[in-house]
Amino acid sequence: MKQVKPGRVPSLMEFVGSIVAIIGGMVWTVAAANMGAPGIFPLFGVVFVLAGIGMAVYHYINAFGQKRFSEYDIVDPSEEGSPDLSRGGKNLSGNSNYCPYCGRPLEASFSFCPTCGKKLKP
């Protein structure tokens, strides 16, 4: 199974965005509690902070870790079937080729990927 990994710089930007979201959720929670808002409003801020922490961890691993999570798993026809087919997903193991860098479907005549621009091996 081939995998397409997210870039380190986009993951770093997402990590920074997650930190900003965590800070925003903390400000929301404190402000809602100080204003005497109904309990659902501070709870929303807590959920926002928890989601931000989860996303920060995920993007930190993809930005700095040796073993990054894959965005896409591309299954060759010689390998097992796609696990997403049981849930109605698309079959990526058809006759067409896929870019090994970004996962875009390619035609056999392509020398370069039209999405990421990288040279394809013959």
C-alpha positions in Angstrom: 0.0 0.0 0.0 1.4 3.3 -1.0 0.8 6.4 1.2 0.7 10.1 0.5 2.0 12.1 3.5 1.0 15.6 4.3 3.7 18.3 3.9 5.6 19.4 7.0 5.0 23.1 6.5 1.2 22.8 6.1 1.1 20.7 9.2 3.2 23.3 11.1 0.8 26.0 10.0 -2.2 23.8 11.1 -0.4 23.3 14.5 0.0 27.0 15.0 -3.7 27.5 14.0 -4.7 24.9 16.6 -2.8 26.7 19.3 -4.6 29.9 18.3 -7.9 28.0 18.4 -7.0 26.7 21.9 -6.4 30.2 23.1 -9.6 31.4 21.6 -11.5 28.6 23.3 -10.0 29.5 26.6 -10.9 33.2 26.2 -14.5 32.1 25.2 -14.9 29.9 28.2 -13.6 32.5 30.7 -15.7 35.3 29.1 -18.9 33.1 29.0 -18.4 32.1 32.7 -17.7 35.7 33.8 -20.8 37.0 32.0 -23.1 34.5 33.7 -24.1 32.8 30.4 -26.0 29.6 30.6 -23.8 26.5 31.1 -23.9 25.4 27.5 -21.8 28.4 26.5 -18.8 27.7 28.7 -19.1 24.0 27.9 -18.8 24.9 24.2 -15.5 26.6 24.9 -14.3 23.6 26.8 -15.2 21.3 23.8 -13.4 23.8 21.5 -10.3 23.6 23.6 -10.3 19.8 23.7 -10.8 19.6 19.9 -7.9 22.1 19.5 -5.6 20.0 21.7 -6.4 16.9 19.6 -5.7 18.7 16.4 -2.5 20.3 17.8 -1.1 16.9 18.7 -2.0 15.4 15.3 -0.4 18.3 13.4 2.6 18.4 15.7 3.3 14.8 14.9 2.9 15.4 11.2 5.2 18.5 11.3 8.0 17.2 13.4 7.7 13.4 13.7 9.6 10.7 11.9 6.5 8.6 11.4 3.8 10.9 9.9 0.2 9.9 9.4 -0.8 9.4 5.8 -3.5 11.4 4.2 -4.3 8.8 1.6 -3.6 5.1 1.3 -3.4 4.0 -2.4 -4.0 0.4 -3.0 -2.4 -1.3 -6.0 -4.4 -3.9 -7.9 -2.0 -6.6 -6.8 -2.7 -5.8 -3.1 -5.8 -6.1 -0.9 -9.0 -4.2 -1.7 -9.6 -0.8 -0.4 -11.1 -0.9 3.1 -13.3 2.1 2.3 -15.3 0.2 -0.3 -17.4 -1.4 2.5 -18.5 2.1 3.6 -19.2 3.3 0.0 -15.7 4.9 -0.6 -14.0 5.1 -4.0 -11.9 2.3 -5.2 -8.4 3.6 -5.8 -7.1 0.3 -7.1 -8.5 0.6 -10.6 -6.6 0.5 -13.9 -5.5 4.2 -13.7 -2.2 5.3 -12.2 -1.9 7.7 -9.2 0.8 10.3 -8.5 3.1 8.9 -5.8 3.6 12.4 -4.4 0.0 13.8 -4.1 -2.3 10.9 -4.9 -4.0 12.5 -7.9 -5.3 10.1 -10.6 -3.2 10.2 -13.7 -3.4 9.1 -17.3 -0.7 6.8 -18.7 0.5 9.5 -21.1 1.4 12.0 -18.3 5.1 12.8 -17.7 4.4 15.3 -14.9 1.6 15.4 -12.3 -0.8 18.2 -13.2 -1.5 18.9 -9.5 1.9 18.9 -7.8 4.1 19.3 -10.9 6.6 16.6 -10.0 8.2 14.4 -12.7 6.7 11.0 -12.8 8.8 7.9 -13.3 8.2 6.0 -16.5 
